[in-house]
Amino acid sequence: MKQVPAFVILEFTNPSGEIVFRVSGWSDGKRVRKNFATRADAEAERQVLEIQRLQTDAGVRVAATRLTAEQLQEAEAVFCRLAGQPQSLPFWVDFALANYRQPQNQKLLTEAVAEYIGAKTHEFEQKHVSLPQLARIRWDLKRFQEHFCGQRVADLTVSDLVKFFERGRPALKTYNNRRGIVSTFLKFCYLRGWIAENPVQRIPQHRIRQRRGSAQTFTAAQARELMEFIEGLEGGRFVPYFALCLFAGIRPGVPDGEITKLRPDAVNLDAGVIDVLAEVSKVREPRQVTIQPNLAAWLRAYPLEQFPLVVGNFQKRRAKFAKEFHLTHDVMRHTFISMFVAKFRSIGEAAIQAGNSESIIRRHYLNLKSAEEAEEFWGILPQRAIPQAAPLGVLLAPAFPGARRAKSAA
């Protein structure tokens, strides 16, 4: 069926007797009547009015604009994609301008990790980062870039990072450790303009409630059994290592712990102290450890001039008896701190000599051992004869300045 046009042209005689051509019709509920001197002019107007009517019916509007036809098409396409969104087009434009980076500023994750590891390696060479810390950063970021293989740093999202932190159902501490390393890495990327913000800042870390007295330790009987075994092993070659870790709390890690960096001349038997320098200390802070009387006896029986702190092929040799004596990480150091607190009842002095904070000492070591067990522990002596370099009374003197007062107060 042929559609009848909405506007028609009619001949009309004005009151003056002049014949004109009238365009008549309805548009958007309004009546339109226009007179023209010629039919050609009237036909041109009718076509314009007809186009406007059709555009109105189709939702199309006529407006003056500086945009080209291509730009108008892009604008219409964008508005169609934003249909139903609560934000306006200017909001999304502002967001894109703030977050988008030109291709020359985009960085592949593998390239960013390589530059970050290079920066951390330089910090290690400047002695600002320890070797275990550098190794942990390398390990975790290797897993990180394997998980996001082929992606750019700017492509990382909060949800993607949370999935990475939670992979394998890790413990809360492991989760926090992963988050901390990735957050520091992304801060490095942010400062170099590779990302607009650090998305890890929007991911909270887990709060971990530590239980008091959770440190794993030896009993006095277990410590005695261990030292008797060590004294009889290969002529006592391992004695200085175990004596210093157990009775002075030197961190025992090999090859990167404090014991491997400690020089023999730092152990001063005449002054009764061990100087743990900043470059030796795990926390990069110097400290002095008082040599307890029984430790002095062990070191005089097995002098460092004859017995090295760490023997060759140590890890393999230690593995032969580590399981039998439950030599887990830092168990000897934990034993030292708990026995020190039990004997001298001084959290502050224990924190100073162990290189920990008082809050850590109170949380993990307070009341973990009895005074009787501590007396037994600090009475563990070598079976080998002690050279008479110092009177027995000197070896049994108070363990640190003020120890007499601490003991009497207890």
Buried (B, 14 or more C-beta within 10 A) or exposed (E): EEEEEBBEBEEEEEEEEEEBBBBBBEBEEEEBEBBBEEEEBBBEBBEEBBEBBEEEEEEEEEEEEEEEEEEEEEEEEEEEEBEEEEEEEEEBEEEEEEEEBEEEEBBBBBBBBEBBBEEBBEBBEEEEBBEEBBEEBBEBBEEBBEBBEEBBBBEBEEEBBBEBBEEEEEEEEEBBBBBEBBBBBBBBBBEBEBBEEBBBEEBEBEEEEEEEBEBEBBBBEBBBBBBEBBBEBEEBBBBBBBBBBBBBBBBBBEEBBBBBBBEEEBBEBEEBBBBBBEEBBBEBEEBBBBBBBBBBBBBBBBBBEEBBBBBEEBEEBBEEBEEEBEBEEBBBBBBBBBBBBBBBBBBEBBBBBBBBEBEBBBBBBBEBBEEEBBEBBBEBBBEBEBEEEBEEEEBEBBBBEEBEEBBEEE
